[in-house]
Amino acid sequence: MPKLPAFLFAVLLSGAALAAEETLPAYNTYQSVPFVVGEGGLASDLVGYLNNKLKGKYHFKLTQMPREALNKNVIGDPGFKGAVLFLSPPFVDDAAKTRYLWTQPLLHDSNAVISLGSRKLEYAGPDTFKGLKFGAVRGNRYMGLEDRFGKDIQKEEVGEELSNIKKLGAGKIDVTIMANSTFRYLMQQMGKQNAERSNLYTSSKTHLEFDRHIFVAKDNAALGKELDTVVAGMKGDPAWKAVLAKYGLE
């Protein structure tokens, strides 16, 4: 049998390697900063990091999707393909981690309770919002508040967090909750003087402290194991530390 030219042999090997990689969606439901910043953001950087670490095994394609659509069209299917980024078990009714396979934490975060400086709210539980207009993000779940909405707390929904900041500043809502990672980045981008002029107040007590993870379908143990191995090594990886530092999350 004639030998293949070296360059053709290399091409065939490369093609075999690419064929071995399974391309899967990586779902991100956070459409605000720092998760999405222009054409990039933390979600894009995370997918790039994962693809580098999983080369030859899996290849992720970032898929931006509203939480409502994720809940209805993806994770409602027990055998869904791909991975979901940045969520926490309680956010998808899986506090016991029995419905999905979860990695170790990617990063720690919390929910800031934000009001106007002229009417400072110190969070002390759901009753803090009684009788108020609460700015929510469509599709998000707010622990401890869901059964109060439409009763003694009025919920007004928008598509992303920045809209709630604007509505708060305009006096159209009384309070909102958002991830501290998002709020800090927004304030950083506003600049110190503009942030001070914004007249926003952050409660000294957070609504919730939580860890962000990646999760996959329960029947996808192979993918779950590979992702957990990568995440386990991220904390000490200078490359990942540089990504976090880029968004003020180190």
N, C-alpha and C positions, 0 to 999 in steps of 0.2 A: 504494500500500500504506500503510495507516494506521501512524503512528508508535507505538511501544510507549511506555507511561508510563515515565518515568525510573527509578522504583523497580523496575519489573518488569525493565527492561533491566539494571539493576545486579544483580538476583537471578540473571538468566540468565548474566551474565558470571561471577559468583561460582560458580555451578554448573559452568560450563565449566572454571574454574580447578581446582575440586576434582576434577572428572572426569579432569583431566590428571595429577593426582598418583596414582602407583601405590602402593597400600598393601602393604607387605611386612613379614614378621617380622624382628625384630632379636633374635637368640638370645643369651641370657646363661646360662652354665652355672655361674657363681659364685653360690652361694646364701648366702655369708657376707658379713660386713661387710668393706670399705666398699661392696661392689658392691650389696648389698641391705641397707638399713637401714629397718626398719619397712615402711611403704608406699612408701618412696622408695629413695634410695641412688645410688651412682655410675652404675650401669647406667641407671636411670631418667633421671638428669640428662643422661647422654650421649645417650640417644635424643631427649630434648627439644631438646638443642643441635643434633643432626643435623637434626631436623625443621624447626627454625627456619632453618637454612642451606639446606636442600633444598626449601623451600616452593615448590609449583608443579610439582615434578618427582617427588619420592618422599615417601612418608609411612611412617615405621616404627612398628610396634607392638611394644613390648617383650614378648618371649616367654621366660619362665623355663623352663629345661629342664636336667635332670641331664646330666652329660657322657656317661654311657652311652647315653642316648636320643639325644643329638645325634650321637654316633658312628654309631649303628645306623640311625637313622631320617631323618637330615638329610644330613650331609656324605658319607654313603656313596653318595648319588645325585649323580653328576657335574653334574647340571643343577639342583641345589637352588635354591629361591627365597629371597631375603632376604639377610641379612648376619649374620655371627657376630662377637661382640664380645669383645675383651680377650685373645684367645689369641695364642700365639706359634707360628711355623711348626713348630718341633720337637715341639710338644705334639700335633700332628695328623699326624705323620710327613710333614711337608712342608718339611724344613730347606732344600731347594734351591728352594723356592717355585715348584714346577712343577705342582702339583696344583690350586692355587687362586690367585685374584688377591688380593694383599695390599696394604693401604695402607701409608703410612709409619707409623712408630711413634706410638702415642697417648701412651705413657708408659713409663718404665723401671721395672723391678721386679726382685726377686730372691727366691730361696727360702731362708727361714731354717731352720736345723736346730735344733730345740728339744728340750731334755732337762730333767731336774730338776737343780736346783742341788746336790743331794746326790750326784749322779752325772753330773758335767759331761762332755759329749761334745764334743770338738773334731773337726769333720769333716775327714777326710783322704782321702775317697774311699769307695766302697761297702763296703770292708772294715770301716769304722767301725761298721757296723750288724750285723756278723756275730754270730749267736747272739742277737740282740735281737728284741723285739716292736716292730714298726714300725706306727705309726698312719697309715693311708692314708684318702683320701677316695674313695669308690666311683666308678669310672669315670675317675679321674685316672691319668695315666701319669707315672712317676718315672724320669727319665733315668738310666741306669747301674744301676738297681736291678731292673728288670722281670725279668731272667733269674735273679735271686737269690731272688726271692720264692718261698716254698714249698720252698726248698732250705736255705740257711744263714741266711736272714732270714725271720722269721715276720711275715706281713702281716695286720693286723686292720683291716677296713674299716668306716667310718661314712659318714653322709650329708653332713656338713659339718665345717668346721675346728674350730668351738667344741667339738664333742663330743670331738675328740682332745685339746684342752687340758684338758678335764675328766677324761678317762681318764688323761692323763699325771699330773695332780695327784693322782689316786687310786691311782697306781702300777699301773694295768692295762696300760699300755704303757710302753716304755722311751724312745721317741723319736718325733718326728713332724717332718714338713716342711710348711711352708705359706708362702704369699706374704708377704713382709715388709710389704706394704701392708695385708694382713689382720691380721697379728700386731700391728703398730704401732697400728692402730685399736682392736683388742681391749684392748691395754694402756692406751691412752688412755681408753677407756670405763671401765676398772676403777678408774682413779684411781691416783695415784702410790703411796699407802700400800698399797692392795690389790695392786697389781702387784708391789711389793717383797715382800709376804708370800706371793705365789704360788709362790715358790721355783722359778721357771723360769729356765733358762739358754739363751742363744742363742750358738751357735758363732760365733767370730770369722770363720770362713771359711764362705761361703754354699754351698749345694748347687748353685746355678745363678744366673747373671745373665742377664736376658732383657728384650726389649722386648715390649710388648703392642700388638697391631694389631687391625684389622678385616679380615675376608676375605669374599669372595663366590665363587660358582662361576666356573670359568674361562671359561664361555661367556657370562658377563654383564659384558662389557667396559664397557658404558655406565655401569652402576651402579658398577663398580669405579673408573672414572675420576672420577665425580662425588664419591665418598667420599674418594678420595685427594686431590682438590683441597681438600675441606673440611679434612681432617686436616692437610694441609700448612700451612694457615693458623692452626691451633689454638694452636701454641706461643706465638705473639705476640698472641693474642686475650685481652684482659682478662676477657672473659666466661668463657672456658675456664679461665683461671688462677684465677678465683674459685671455680669448681667444684672444682678440685684442692685449693685451700686449705681448702675446707669439710671435706675428708676427711684433711687433713694430708699431702697428696701433692705439694705445690708444691716 
